[in-house]
Amino acid sequence: MAEVKQIISASENKMNGAIEHLDEALAHIRAGKANPRILDGIYVEYYGSSVPLSNVANISTPDAKTIAITPWEKSMFREIEKAIINSELGIMPENNGEIIRIGIPPLTEDRRKSLAKQAKAEAETAKVSIRNARRDANEAIKKAQKDGLAEDSAKDAESDVQKVHDKYIKKVDELYAAKEKEILTV
């Protein structure tokens, strides 16, 4: 019985990992609002090593359409600007010598639709990962049944795995629905 609990726990950990990955992937999809997390993938050169932008500057959102970056050292202005320009953001930063501002332009209707498709693809990938975790757990339960686990216990365990699966699929749907609403809201 302890083995069955380990199988279910392991599958739940995999499913939770899929949810965390989805949450991270959706955070990087720009939805027309200023969100400091879109800068998470930007690295700058700092004393010979590549570090995340958040390690060399304060990042804030003074309003819904602007991200303000305040470097901790004046020498970092050029490096930060260069990193933002070379990133996949496609947004030109403005530097006034004190603060680097990034104005988030409004999204076109076509861009909104393509971002919604991208979010849906991320959600589908997460669902596939969750289904794979369920399949692996069910295979492990069947193997345990061949090794002597009672048939009733195996059926109960498969039912428990299905309940966990359903819970995580619902979470994926909720995350996707929230992101889609955020993207499509003008």
N, CA and C of each residue as an Amber inpcrd file, in Angstrom:
protein
   558
   0.8320000  -1.2010000   0.0000000   0.0000000   0.0000000   0.0000000
   0.8720000   1.2590000   0.0000000   2.0000000   1.1930000   0.7110000
   2.9130000   2.3380000   0.7300000   3.4660000   2.5980000  -0.6660000
   3.6650000   1.5030000  -1.4220000   4.1790000   1.6340000  -2.7880000
   3.1790000   2.3940000  -3.6610000   1.8920000   2.1280000  -3.4850000
   0.8470000   2.8050000  -4.2630000   0.8420000   4.2960000  -3.9330000
   0.9840000   4.6240000  -2.6500000   1.0150000   6.0360000  -2.2480000
   2.2190000   6.7330000  -2.8720000   3.3500000   6.0280000  -2.9470000
   4.5390000   6.6130000  -3.5770000   4.2930000   6.8580000  -5.0670000
   3.6350000   5.9410000  -5.7230000   3.3400000   6.0800000  -7.1580000
   2.4410000   7.2990000  -7.3770000   1.3910000   7.4120000  -6.5720000
   0.4570000   8.5410000  -6.7100000   1.1670000   9.8560000  -6.3910000
   1.9810000   9.8480000  -5.3420000   2.7190000  11.0590000  -4.9630000
   3.6880000  11.4870000  -6.0670000   4.3730000  10.5190000  -6.6600000
   5.3190000  10.8270000  -7.7400000   4.5880000  11.4050000  -8.9470000
   3.4260000  10.8310000  -9.2740000   2.6720000  11.3550000 -10.4220000
   2.1480000  12.7580000 -10.1200000   1.7410000  12.9940000  -8.8780000
   1.2540000  14.3240000  -8.5040000   2.3870000  15.3470000  -8.5780000
   3.5940000  14.9500000  -8.2030000   4.7450000  15.8540000  -8.3130000
   5.0180000  16.2170000  -9.7710000   4.9230000  15.2220000 -10.6670000
   5.1280000  15.4870000 -12.0930000   4.0560000  16.4360000 -12.6220000
   2.8130000  16.2150000 -12.2020000   1.7070000  17.0570000 -12.6530000
   1.8740000  18.4780000 -12.1370000   2.3190000  18.6010000 -10.8940000
   2.5540000  19.9170000 -10.3070000   3.6780000  20.6320000 -11.0570000
   4.6920000  19.8930000 -11.4670000   5.7760000  20.4690000 -12.2620000
   5.2710000  21.0050000 -13.5890000   4.3290000  20.2950000 -14.1940000
   3.7380000  20.7520000 -15.4580000   2.9740000  22.0630000 -15.2460000
   2.2710000  22.1770000 -14.1250000   1.5250000  23.4030000 -13.8110000
   2.5020000  24.5650000 -13.6000000   3.5850000  24.3210000 -12.8640000
   4.5710000  25.3720000 -12.6210000   5.2060000  25.8370000 -13.9250000
   5.5190000  24.8810000 -14.7970000   6.1110000  25.2230000 -16.0950000
   5.1240000  26.0480000 -16.9220000   3.8580000  25.6610000 -16.9150000
   2.8340000  26.3960000 -17.6530000   2.7100000  27.8160000 -17.1180000
   2.6850000  27.9570000 -15.8110000   2.5650000  29.2740000 -15.1950000
   3.7230000  30.1710000 -15.6280000   4.9150000  29.6120000 -15.6260000
   6.1130000  30.3550000 -16.0510000   6.0230000  30.7200000 -17.5300000
   5.6080000  29.7770000 -18.3710000   5.5130000  30.0270000 -19.8140000
   4.4610000  31.1020000 -20.1110000   3.3380000  31.0460000 -19.4130000
   2.2870000  32.0400000 -19.6430000   2.7100000  33.4270000 -19.1680000
   3.5350000  33.4850000 -18.1330000   3.9980000  34.7820000 -17.6190000
   4.8650000  35.5040000 -18.6440000   5.5420000  34.7480000 -19.5000000
   6.4210000  35.3590000 -20.4920000   5.6880000  35.7760000 -21.7640000
   4.4100000  35.4690000 -21.8540000   3.6260000  35.9020000 -23.0160000
   3.0950000  37.2980000 -22.7130000   3.5220000  38.2610000 -23.5120000
   3.1520000  39.6560000 -23.2960000   1.6860000  39.8520000 -23.6490000
   0.9320000  40.4350000 -22.7370000  -0.5110000  40.5830000 -22.9550000
  -0.9340000  42.0350000 -23.1060000  -0.0060000  42.9310000 -23.4460000
  -0.3670000  44.3250000 -23.6350000  -0.3100000  45.1460000 -22.3630000
  -0.1070000  44.4960000 -21.2380000   0.0420000  45.2010000 -19.9680000
   1.4920000  45.0850000 -19.5210000   1.9550000  46.0710000 -18.8010000
   3.3270000  46.0490000 -18.2970000   3.4420000  44.9850000 -17.2060000
   4.3430000  44.0410000 -17.3930000   4.5720000  42.9780000 -16.4240000
   6.0760000  42.7620000 -16.3260000   6.6690000  42.9940000 -15.1550000
   8.1220000  42.8440000 -15.0310000   8.6340000  41.4400000 -15.3820000
   7.7590000  40.4420000 -15.3320000   8.2120000  39.0700000 -15.6120000
   8.5910000  38.8600000 -17.0710000   8.1780000  39.7600000 -17.9820000
   8.5970000  39.5890000 -19.3810000  10.0860000  39.8500000 -19.5310000
  10.7120000  40.4580000 -18.5180000  12.1550000  40.7250000 -18.5500000
  12.9740000  39.6070000 -17.9080000  12.3190000  38.5650000 -17.4050000
  13.0190000  37.4830000 -16.6990000  14.0930000  36.8030000 -17.5430000
  13.8800000  36.7050000 -18.8380000  14.8340000  35.9980000 -19.6900000
  15.9830000  36.8620000 -20.1930000  16.0490000  38.1210000 -19.7590000
  17.0920000  39.0210000 -20.2420000  18.2730000  39.0100000 -19.2840000
  19.4570000  38.7460000 -19.8550000  20.6900000  38.7080000 -19.0810000
  21.6210000  39.8130000 -19.5530000  22.3820000  40.3840000 -18.6080000
  23.3440000  41.4340000 -18.9420000  24.7370000  41.0270000 -18.4790000
  25.7530000  41.5890000 -19.1460000  27.1400000  41.3560000 -18.7360000
  27.4300000  42.2190000 -17.5130000  27.9030000  41.6020000 -16.4530000
  28.2030000  42.3220000 -15.2230000  29.5150000  41.7930000 -14.6770000
  30.5680000  42.5960000 -14.8050000  31.9090000  42.2150000 -14.3620000
  32.3240000  40.8480000 -14.8930000  32.1060000  40.6430000 -16.1840000
  32.5900000  39.4350000 -16.8410000  31.6600000  38.2300000 -16.7940000
  30.5280000  38.3350000 -16.1200000  29.6110000  37.1950000 -16.1110000
  28.2130000  37.6610000 -16.5210000  27.4400000  36.7270000 -17.0220000
  26.0960000  37.0260000 -17.4840000  25.1210000  36.7900000 -16.3300000
  24.4010000  37.8630000 -15.9460000  23.4720000  37.7620000 -14.8100000
  22.0870000  38.2490000 -15.2320000  21.0210000  37.7920000 -14.5570000
  19.6720000  38.2760000 -14.8770000  19.5700000  39.7820000 -14.6440000
  18.7610000  40.4380000 -15.4490000  18.5620000  41.8840000 -15.3500000
  18.1500000  42.2940000 -13.9370000  17.3340000  41.4890000 -13.2900000
  16.8430000  41.8260000 -11.9460000  17.9590000  41.8370000 -10.8950000
  19.1350000  41.2680000 -11.2260000  20.2590000  41.2700000 -10.2790000
  21.0670000  42.5580000 -10.3130000  20.8430000  43.3990000 -11.3340000
  21.6430000  44.6270000 -11.4490000  20.7800000  45.8810000 -11.4550000
  19.4680000  45.7300000 -11.3380000  18.5820000  46.8890000 -11.3900000
  17.2780000  46.6130000 -10.6730000  16.6240000  47.7110000 -10.2920000
  15.2870000  47.6220000  -9.7120000  14.2900000  47.7320000 -10.8550000
  13.3430000  46.7970000 -10.9380000  12.3490000  46.7910000 -12.0140000
  10.9780000  47.0320000 -11.3950000  10.2700000  48.0470000 -11.9270000
   8.9390000  48.3470000 -11.3990000   7.9980000  48.7090000 -12.5470000
   6.7080000  48.7610000 -12.2190000   5.7040000  49.1560000 -13.2070000
   4.9380000  50.3420000 -12.6410000   5.3470000  51.5820000 -13.0100000
   4.6560000  52.7620000 -12.4840000   3.2200000  52.8950000 -12.9850000
   2.9350000  52.3620000 -14.1660000   1.5590000  52.3430000 -14.6610000
   1.3690000  51.1100000 -15.5410000   0.1750000  50.9240000 -16.0870000
  -0.1660000  49.7000000 -16.8230000   0.5670000  49.5620000 -18.1570000
   1.1510000  50.6420000 -18.6570000   1.7950000  50.6000000 -19.9740000
   3.3010000  50.8460000 -19.9270000   3.9060000  50.9270000 -18.7400000
   5.3240000  51.2620000 -18.6240000   6.0380000  50.3540000 -17.6280000
   7.2430000  49.9470000 -17.9990000   8.1380000  49.2540000 -17.0760000
   9.3190000  50.1850000 -16.8540000   9.6470000  50.4510000 -15.5980000
  10.7730000  51.3240000 -15.2590000  11.9100000  50.4710000 -14.6950000
  13.1060000  50.6870000 -15.2290000  14.2810000  49.9550000 -14.7760000
  15.2780000  50.9780000 -14.2280000  15.6340000  50.8350000 -12.9550000
  16.5870000  51.7300000 -12.3250000  17.8480000  50.9310000 -11.9930000
  18.9120000  51.0850000 -12.8080000  20.1580000  50.3470000 -12.5360000
  20.7880000  50.8010000 -11.2200000  21.4270000  49.8830000 -10.5450000
  22.0720000  50.2040000  -9.2820000  23.4030000  50.9010000  -9.5060000
  23.9730000  50.7390000 -10.6890000  25.2240000  51.4140000 -11.0340000
  25.0310000  52.1470000 -12.3510000  25.5320000  53.3890000 -12.4410000
  25.3850000  54.1840000 -13.6670000  26.0350000  53.4970000 -14.8610000
  27.0850000  52.7310000 -14.6280000  27.8040000  52.0810000 -15.7300000
  26.9770000  50.9980000 -16.4100000  25.8790000  50.5830000 -15.7920000
  25.0700000  49.4930000 -16.3370000  24.0240000  49.9580000 -17.3580000
  23.8220000  51.2770000 -17.5100000  22.8020000  51.7690000 -18.4490000
  22.9900000  51.2010000 -19.8550000  24.2030000  51.3210000 -20.3940000
  24.4700000  50.8500000 -21.7630000  24.2450000  49.3460000 -21.8870000
  24.7430000  48.5770000 -20.9170000  24.5980000  47.1160000 -20.9560000
  23.1230000  46.7040000 -20.9240000  22.3560000  47.3460000 -20.0670000
  20.9370000  47.0080000 -19.9420000  20.1990000  47.3570000 -21.2270000
  20.4670000  48.5570000 -21.7530000  19.8160000  48.9520000 -23.0130000
  20.1440000  47.9770000 -24.1290000  21.4280000  47.6210000 -24.2330000
  21.8640000  46.6950000 -25.2780000  21.1650000  45.3420000 -25.1330000
  21.0620000  44.8480000 -23.9130000  20.4200000  43.5470000 -23.6660000
  18.9390000  43.5890000 -24.0500000  18.2560000  44.6870000 -23.7430000
  16.8270000  44.8010000 -24.0730000  16.6430000  44.8820000 -25.5820000
  17.4920000  45.6640000 -26.2540000  17.3910000  45.8010000 -27.7050000
  17.6460000  44.4660000 -28.3980000  18.6190000  43.7050000 -27.9020000
  18.9730000  42.4220000 -28.5130000  18.0320000  41.2810000 -28.1230000
  17.1220000  41.5290000 -27.1740000  16.2010000  40.4720000 -26.7300000
  15.0750000  40.2970000 -27.7450000  14.2130000  39.3240000 -27.4710000
  13.0830000  39.0260000 -28.3570000  11.8610000  39.8910000 -28.0500000
  11.9900000  40.8670000 -27.1390000  10.8500000  41.7060000 -26.7830000
  10.3520000  42.5360000 -27.9570000  11.2860000  43.0440000 -28.7450000
  10.8980000  43.8790000 -29.8780000  10.4350000  45.2580000 -29.4490000
  10.9330000  45.7400000 -28.3110000  10.5470000  47.0560000 -27.7960000
  11.8180000  47.8720000 -27.5780000  11.7850000  49.1330000 -27.9960000
  12.9280000  50.0260000 -27.8400000  12.8670000  50.7100000 -26.4720000
  13.9250000  50.5910000 -25.6640000  13.9250000  51.2550000 -24.3610000
  14.2440000  52.7510000 -24.4940000  13.7710000  53.5440000 -23.5480000
  14.0700000  54.9770000 -23.4950000  14.9220000  55.2250000 -22.2620000
  16.0510000  55.9350000 -22.4420000  16.9810000  56.1850000 -21.3470000
  17.0860000  57.6850000 -21.1300000  16.7800000  58.1510000 -19.9050000
  16.9150000  59.5790000 -19.6090000  18.0950000  59.8580000 -18.6740000
  18.9630000  58.8790000 -18.4740000  20.1190000  59.0540000 -17.5970000
  19.8540000  58.6610000 -16.1590000  18.6160000  58.5790000 -15.7570000
  18.2380000  58.1910000 -14.3980000  17.5090000  56.8440000 -14.4000000
  16.6010000  56.7060000 -15.3640000  15.7340000  55.5240000 -15.4430000
  15.6470000  55.0860000 -16.8980000  15.5750000  53.7650000 -17.0950000
  15.3000000  53.2310000 -18.4320000  13.8210000  52.8680000 -18.4340000
  13.0890000  53.4400000 -19.3840000  11.6540000  53.1510000 -19.4720000
  11.3860000  52.2960000 -20.6960000  10.4820000  51.3430000 -20.5180000
  10.0320000  50.5290000 -21.6440000   8.5320000  50.7480000 -21.7500000
   8.1080000  51.3550000 -22.8450000   6.6790000  51.5750000 -23.0800000
   6.1040000  50.3460000 -23.7680000   5.0770000  49.7680000 -23.1840000
   4.4480000  48.5820000 -23.7620000   3.3910000  49.0450000 -24.7640000
   3.6250000  48.7910000 -26.0540000   2.6410000  49.2430000 -27.0460000
   1.3750000  48.3850000 -26.9990000   0.2350000  48.9650000 -27.4000000
  -0.9870000  48.1640000 -27.4390000  -0.8680000  47.0820000 -28.5130000
  -1.5230000  45.9690000 -28.2760000  -1.4580000  44.8540000 -29.2140000
  -2.4990000  45.0050000 -30.3200000  -2.1230000  44.5950000 -31.5280000
  -3.0920000  44.5730000 -32.6210000  -3.9750000  43.3430000 -32.4460000
  -5.0990000  43.3270000 -33.1550000  -6.0330000  42.1980000 -33.0480000
  -5.3710000  40.8940000 -33.4990000  -4.5960000  40.9560000 -34.5940000
  -3.9040000  39.7580000 -35.0870000  -2.8940000  39.2600000 -34.0660000
  -2.1640000  40.1940000 -33.4560000  -1.1570000  39.8140000 -32.4550000
  -1.8400000  39.1820000 -31.2370000  -2.9660000  39.7200000 -30.8370000
  -3.7140000  39.1470000 -29.7080000  -4.1100000  37.6970000 -30.0080000
  -4.6090000  37.4840000 -31.2310000  -5.0280000  36.1300000 -31.6140000
  -3.8410000  35.1780000 -31.6390000  -2.6970000  35.6460000 -32.1390000
  -1.5280000  34.7540000 -32.1870000  -1.0040000  34.4640000 -30.7760000
  -1.0670000  35.4590000 -29.8790000  -0.6560000  35.2240000 -28.4850000
  -1.6130000  34.2640000 -27.7850000  -2.9090000  34.3670000 -28.0910000
  -3.8880000  33.4400000 -27.5120000  -3.6090000  32.0210000 -28.0030000
  -3.2430000  31.8810000 -29.2880000  -2.8840000  30.5610000 -29.8270000
  -1.6460000  30.0110000 -29.1260000  -0.6680000  30.8950000 -28.9150000
   0.5610000  30.4800000 -28.2280000   0.2440000  30.0070000 -26.8080000
  -0.6240000  30.7360000 -26.1150000  -1.0200000  30.3410000 -24.7560000
  -1.7440000  29.0010000 -24.7800000  -2.6020000  28.7990000 -25.7840000
  -3.3320000  27.5290000 -25.8970000  -2.3570000  26.3790000 -26.1370000
  -1.3370000  26.6190000 -26.9770000  -0.3370000  25.5830000 -27.2390000
   0.4170000  25.2230000 -25.9610000   0.7550000  26.2290000 -25.1550000
   1.4260000  25.9680000 -23.8730000   0.5220000  25.1550000 -22.9480000
  -0.7680000  25.4920000 -22.9360000  -1.7190000  24.7550000 -22.0900000
  -1.8320000  23.3070000 -22.5530000  -1.8710000  23.0910000 -23.8650000
  -1.9590000  21.7230000 -24.4000000  -0.7110000  20.9140000 -24.0400000
   0.4490000  21.5570000 -24.1060000   1.6940000  20.8760000 -23.7310000
   1.6400000  20.4420000 -22.2650000   1.1200000  21.3220000 -21.4100000
   0.9950000  20.9810000 -19.9900000   0.0220000  19.8130000 -19.8030000
  -1.0810000  19.8150000 -20.5510000  -2.0480000  18.7110000 -20.4490000
  -1.4130000  17.3870000 -20.8730000  -0.6090000  17.4270000 -21.9280000
   0.0800000  16.2080000 -22.3810000   1.0050000  15.6930000 -21.2850000
   1.7400000  16.6010000 -20.6350000   2.6330000  16.1910000 -19.5420000
   1.8520000  15.5560000 -18.3980000   0.6950000  16.1320000 -18.0900000
  -0.1400000  15.5910000 -17.0100000  -0.6760000  14.2080000 -17.3890000
  -1.1030000  14.0680000 -18.6470000  -1.6000000  12.7580000 -19.1000000
  -0.4840000  11.7130000 -19.0810000   0.7290000  12.1260000 -19.4540000
   1.8640000  11.2020000 -19.4190000   2.1520000  10.7560000 -17.9900000
   2.0570000  11.6760000 -17.0420000   2.2680000  11.3210000 -15.6330000
   1.2090000  10.3210000 -15.1760000  -0.0440000  10.5280000 -15.6210000
  -1.1190000   9.5840000 -15.2760000  -0.8300000   8.2110000 -15.8760000
  -0.4320000   8.1840000 -17.1440000  -0.1320000   6.9190000 -17.8180000
   0.9980000   6.1780000 -17.0930000   2.0640000   6.9160000 -16.7430000
   3.1940000   6.2890000 -16.0350000   2.7470000   5.7140000 -14.6920000
   1.9020000   6.4590000 -13.9880000   1.4130000   5.9780000 -12.6840000
   0.5650000   4.7220000 -12.8600000  -0.3160000   4.7260000 -13.8700000
  -1.1660000   3.5520000 -14.1020000  -0.3380000   2.3320000 -14.4950000
   0.7120000   2.5430000 -15.2910000   1.5950000   1.4290000 -15.6500000
   2.3170000   0.8880000 -14.4190000   2.7450000   1.7910000 -13.5350000
   3.4250000   1.3560000 -12.3090000   2.4530000   0.5800000 -11.4080000
   1.1970000   0.9920000 -11.3780000   0.1790000   0.2880000 -10.5730000
  -0.0620000  -1.1060000 -11.1490000  -0.1670000  -1.2090000 -12.4820000
  -0.3620000  -2.5210000 -13.1210000   0.8250000  -3.4480000 -12.8310000
   2.0350000  -2.8760000 -12.8510000   3.2360000  -3.6640000 -12.5480000
   3.1820000  -4.1420000 -11.0890000   2.7610000  -3.2370000 -10.1950000
   2.6460000  -3.6080000  -8.7820000   1.5900000  -4.6980000  -8.6010000
   0.5260000  -4.6380000  -9.4120000  -0.5250000  -5.6540000  -9.3350000
   0.0380000  -7.0160000  -9.7450000   0.8770000  -7.0330000 -10.7810000
   1.5060000  -8.3010000 -11.1990000   2.4380000  -8.8330000 -10.1190000
   3.0150000  -7.8870000  -9.3390000   3.9380000  -8.2860000  -8.2730000
   3.2140000  -8.6200000  -6.9670000   1.8850000  -8.6370000  -6.9960000
   1.1690000  -9.0930000  -5.8140000   0.1870000  -8.1150000  -5.2000000
   0.0180000  -6.9410000  -5.7450000  -0.9580000  -5.9830000  -5.2240000
  -2.3690000  -6.4990000  -5.5360000  -3.2800000  -6.3710000  -4.5760000
  -4.6530000  -6.8410000  -4.7610000  -5.3390000  -6.0460000  -5.8640000
  -6.2370000  -6.7160000  -6.6060000  -6.9140000  -6.0760000  -7.7450000
  -7.7590000  -4.8840000  -7.2900000  -8.4380000  -5.0220000  -6.1490000
  -9.2500000  -3.9120000  -5.6290000  -8.3800000  -2.7000000  -5.3040000
  -7.2430000  -2.9590000  -4.6850000  -6.3160000  -1.8700000  -4.3540000
  -5.8090000  -1.1940000  -5.6210000  -5.5400000  -1.9800000  -6.6490000
  -5.0640000  -1.4280000  -7.9200000  -6.1350000  -0.5400000  -8.5450000
  -7.3820000  -1.0140000  -8.5310000  -8.4850000  -0.2220000  -9.0990000
  -8.6770000   1.0820000  -8.3190000  -8.5980000   0.9820000  -6.9870000
  -8.7240000   2.1870000  -6.1580000  -7.5910000   3.1700000  -6.4590000
  -6.3910000   2.6480000  -6.6180000  -5.2370000   3.4930000  -6.9050000
  -5.3900000   4.1830000  -8.2590000  -5.8600000   3.4360000  -9.2660000
  -6.0830000   4.0350000 -10.5880000  -7.1470000   5.1240000 -10.5070000
  -8.1630000   4.8940000  -9.6940000  -9.2080000   5.8960000  -9.4970000
  -8.6340000   7.1610000  -8.8430000  -7.7560000   6.9560000  -7.8430000
  -7.1120000   8.0950000  -7.1760000  -6.2400000   8.8780000  -8.1530000
  -5.5030000   8.1620000  -8.9850000  -4.6550000   8.8190000  -9.9860000
  -5.5210000   9.6350000 -10.9370000  -6.6720000   9.0830000 -11.3320000
  -7.5770000   9.7990000 -12.2400000  -8.1060000  11.0780000 -11.5870000
  -8.4190000  11.0140000 -10.2840000  -8.9070000  12.2000000  -9.5720000
  -7.8320000  13.2830000  -9.5350000  -6.5860000  12.8860000  -9.2650000
  -5.4730000  13.8400000  -9.2540000  -5.2930000  14.4350000 -10.6480000
  -5.3680000  13.5820000 -11.6630000  -5.2540000  14.0220000 -13.0630000
  -6.3160000  15.0680000 -13.3760000  -7.5650000  14.7810000 -13.0230000
  -8.6720000  15.7000000 -13.3070000  -8.4610000  17.0550000 -12.6240000
  -7.9520000  17.0040000 -11.3830000  -7.7070000  18.2360000 -10.6290000
  -6.6750000  19.1110000 -11.3610000  -5.6040000  18.4930000 -11.8410000
  -4.5470000  19.2640000 -12.5060000  -4.9680000  19.7310000 -13.9010000
  -5.7500000  18.9490000 -14.6040000  -6.2690000  19.3790000 -15.9120000
  -7.1630000  20.6060000 -15.7170000  -7.9550000  20.6000000 -14.6490000
  -8.8200000  21.7480000 -14.3460000  -7.9690000  22.9880000 -14.0580000
  -6.8430000  22.8160000 -13.3390000  -5.9480000  23.9400000 -13.0610000
  -5.3850000  24.5160000 -14.3610000  -5.0070000  23.6320000 -15.2970000
  -4.4910000  24.0820000 -16.5910000  -5.5500000  24.9110000 -17.3040000
  -6.7780000  24.4080000 -17.3190000  -7.8710000  25.1270000 -17.9820000
  -8.0960000  26.4990000 -17.3450000  -8.0090000  26.5650000 -16.0180000
  -8.2040000  27.8370000 -15.3160000  -7.0830000  28.8240000 -15.6500000
  -5.8290000  28.3480000 -15.6340000  -4.6980000  29.2160000 -15.9730000
  -4.8200000  29.7370000 -17.3990000  -5.1690000  28.8460000 -18.3230000
  -5.3000000  29.2500000 -19.7230000  -6.4370000  30.2500000 -19.8980000
  -7.5760000  29.9930000 -19.2650000  -8.7240000  30.8940000 -19.3960000
  -8.3750000  32.2910000 -18.8810000  -7.6660000  32.3500000 -17.7590000
  -7.2800000  33.6530000 -17.2060000  -6.3260000  34.3800000 -18.1490000
  -5.3560000  33.6560000 -18.7120000  -4.3960000  34.2880000 -19.6150000
  -5.0710000  34.7190000 -20.9080000  -5.9680000  33.8920000 -21.4340000
  -6.6730000  34.2410000 -22.6560000  -7.5020000  35.5030000 -22.4490000
  -8.1700000  35.5970000 -21.3010000  -8.9690000  36.7880000 -21.0030000
  -8.0590000  38.0140000 -20.9230000  -6.8970000  37.8560000 -20.2850000
  -5.9390000  38.9600000 -20.1590000  -5.4450000  39.4080000 -21.5420000
  -5.1670000  38.4540000 -22.4200000  -4.6540000  38.7620000 -23.7610000
  -5.7250000  39.4480000 -24.6060000  -6.9430000  38.9250000 -24.5840000
  -7.9900000  39.4240000 -25.4690000  -8.7000000  40.6700000 -24.9610000
  -8.4650000  41.0570000 -23.6910000  -9.0600000  42.2780000 -23.1620000
  -8.3150000  43.4820000 -23.7090000  -9.0680000  44.3820000 -24.3230000
  -8.4350000  45.5620000 -24.9350000  -8.2840000  46.6550000 -23.9050000
